[in-house]
Amino acid sequence: MHTMAYVVARPDERWDLRESISTEAGPRSRTLASFRALTPEILEHAGSRSSKPLDERAIRDAARRAGAPVIARNVDHLAAALLAEIASGQSPRGPLRNLLIDALEPGQATVSDSVRAAARWAAATPAQRGETLRDLLALADRLPPARRSGLQRFPRIASRPA
């Protein structure tokens, strides 16, 4: 069940995201977050404070009805920024370009499985890559050693007279 959440305008172009709570003394309201623009981060913060799961789509709609600016999802913002760069004459280099085409229209670009698997690491920071490497090395340290079945023997080579 979703909580009764709503958006209220405040002075100085600010808004509050509130939830209504029923108590023995009657309905009460509490502020989950205050904002100038509703962002995914604000929704996440409000969700962590809410007593019940939030319906993010309904909250975005309520914010628009109240006149609050609603910032697009991060992926939409990044796509818009990329389109602006392309319109100004910039273009992603070959492998990234092919990955974008493949992600948007599967089968339109020839991308190998290994390149496709590496795509999630295209924007990873050195710290994220280092942490993943440490995790992999720790995993390798925990693997059991290979069993040896005594001495390894090689097949005898039999030679015949020429």
Secondary structure by P-SEA (a helix, b strand, c coil): cccccccccccccbbbbbbbbbccccbbbbbccccccccaaaaaaaaaacccccaaaaaaaaaaaacccccccaaaaaaaaaaaaaaacccccaaaaaaaaaaaccccccccaaaaaacccccccaaaaaaaaaaaaaaaaacccccccccccccbbbbccc
